[in-house]
Amino acid sequence: MAHLYLSALRFDFRCPTLQRLVEQLAQTARQPLDCYTRALYAFALLGQSRPEGLMVMDEVLASAEEHPKTLHVLLHGLWLGQDLDEGAERLLALSLRPALATGTDPIVLFRTAGALRRLGRYDEGLSAIDRAIDCLPPGDISVHADLVRERSLLCAARDLHQHRSPTRTSSGVPS
C-alpha cells in the first residue's frame, strides 16, 4: 500500500510531501527501506533539485541492479530536477543502462529528448522524440500530448538558437 500511495505522490509531483513521508517511514521501520522506496525518496529530492538526491540515487543504483521500475523512478527524478549538477548528462547515462536502453520505450525516449534539449543537442532530441512517438501504439493518447509538447519545445529551442540576431559591434555594425 505504501508503494501505491508514494507513487501517486510522485505522479502528482508532490516532492516535499513524498520526501516527508519516506523520512517518516524510515524512522518507524523495523528494517531498512526497500530499494524502490529509496528510489522514490531519491525522486523526491531530485525533483526539488536537491543535490543530496544525487547521492541517494547513486546508493540506489548500487543496489537496484537493472530493475526497470526503480530505474524509471530515478530517470523521472532527474528529468524533473532542472537545476541538478550535470542532471541532463546523468539522465543520459542512466538511460543507457541495459534495462532502459531498448530504444522502444517512449517514456525513456521522451526523457532523453528533454535532456538533449537542455544540452542544446536539438537534432538528436528531435530524433529521440520522433522515435518515442513512433513507439506508441496507434490511438494511444496516454502520453502523446507530452511527446508532442516536447517536440514543440525542441523545435522552438533549435529555431531560437539557430536564428539569433547577429551580435553588434560598438560601431553598430553586425559582426
Solvent accessible surface area in square Angstrom, and as a share of the most:
residue,aa,sasa,rsa
1,M,188,0.84
2,A,48,0.37
3,H,75,0.33
4,L,126,0.63
5,Y,121,0.46
6,L,4,0.02
7,S,19,0.12
8,A,51,0.40
9,L,5,0.02
10,R,17,0.06
11,F,120,0.50
12,D,91,0.47
13,F,98,0.41
14,R,115,0.42
15,C,5,0.03
16,P,67,0.42
17,T,26,0.15
18,L,0,0.00
19,Q,21,0.09
20,R,129,0.47
21,L,50,0.25
22,V,2,0.01
23,E,61,0.27
24,Q,99,0.44
25,L,61,0.30
26,A,54,0.42
27,Q,153,0.68
28,T,108,0.63
29,A,42,0.32
30,R,245,0.89
31,Q,138,0.61
32,P,124,0.78
33,L,36,0.18
34,D,69,0.36
35,C,31,0.19
36,Y,37,0.14
37,T,5,0.03
38,R,73,0.27
39,A,0,0.00
40,L,0,0.00
41,Y,46,0.17
42,A,0,0.00
43,F,0,0.00
44,A,0,0.00
45,L,3,0.01
46,L,0,0.00
47,G,16,0.16
48,Q,58,0.26
49,S,30,0.19
50,R,84,0.31
51,P,94,0.59
52,E,52,0.24
53,G,0,0.00
54,L,14,0.07
55,M,122,0.55
56,V,25,0.14
57,M,7,0.03
58,D,73,0.38
59,E,107,0.48
60,V,1,0.00
61,L,33,0.16
62,A,92,0.71
63,S,58,0.37
64,A,7,0.06
65,E,133,0.60
66,E,64,0.29
67,H,88,0.39
68,P,67,0.42
69,K,139,0.59
70,T,2,0.01
71,L,0,0.00
72,H,37,0.16
73,V,0,0.00
74,L,0,0.00
75,L,0,0.00
76,H,5,0.02
77,G,0,0.00
78,L,0,0.00
79,W,55,0.19
80,L,44,0.22
81,G,0,0.00
82,Q,98,0.44
83,D,120,0.62
84,L,15,0.07
85,D,101,0.52
86,E,104,0.47
87,G,2,0.02
88,A,7,0.05
89,E,80,0.36
90,R,71,0.26
91,L,0,0.00
92,L,27,0.13
93,A,63,0.49
94,L,7,0.03
95,S,8,0.05
96,L,133,0.66
97,R,60,0.22
98,P,104,0.65
99,A,28,0.21
100,L,4,0.02
101,A,52,0.40
102,T,84,0.49
103,G,37,0.36
104,T,91,0.53
105,D,38,0.20
106,P,27,0.17
107,I,48,0.24
108,V,8,0.05
109,L,10,0.05
110,F,20,0.08
111,R,18,0.06
112,T,19,0.11
113,A,0,0.00
114,G,1,0.01
115,A,0,0.00
116,L,10,0.05
117,R,59,0.21
118,R,67,0.24
119,L,59,0.29
120,G,36,0.34
121,R,102,0.37
122,Y,34,0.13
123,D,93,0.48
124,E,83,0.37
125,G,0,0.00
126,L,14,0.07
127,S,53,0.34
128,A,2,0.01
129,I,0,0.00
130,D,56,0.29
131,R,113,0.41
132,A,0,0.00
133,I,47,0.24
134,D,121,0.63
135,C,45,0.27
136,L,20,0.10
137,P,78,0.49
138,P,138,0.87
139,G,77,0.74
140,D,46,0.24
141,I,147,0.75
142,S,89,0.57
143,V,32,0.19
144,H,73,0.32
145,A,61,0.47
146,D,54,0.28
147,L,0,0.00
148,V,65,0.37
149,R,132,0.48
150,E,7,0.03
151,R,85,0.31
152,S,65,0.42
153,L,84,0.42
154,L,0,0.00
155,C,33,0.20
156,A,61,0.47
157,A,26,0.21
158,R,65,0.24
159,D,62,0.32
160,L,128,0.64
161,H,94,0.42
162,Q,110,0.49
163,H,135,0.60
164,R,163,0.59
165,S,96,0.62
166,P,82,0.52
167,T,103,0.60
168,R,155,0.57
169,T,64,0.37
170,S,129,0.83
171,S,88,0.57
172,G,39,0.38
173,V,90,0.52
174,P,66,0.41
175,S,102,0.66
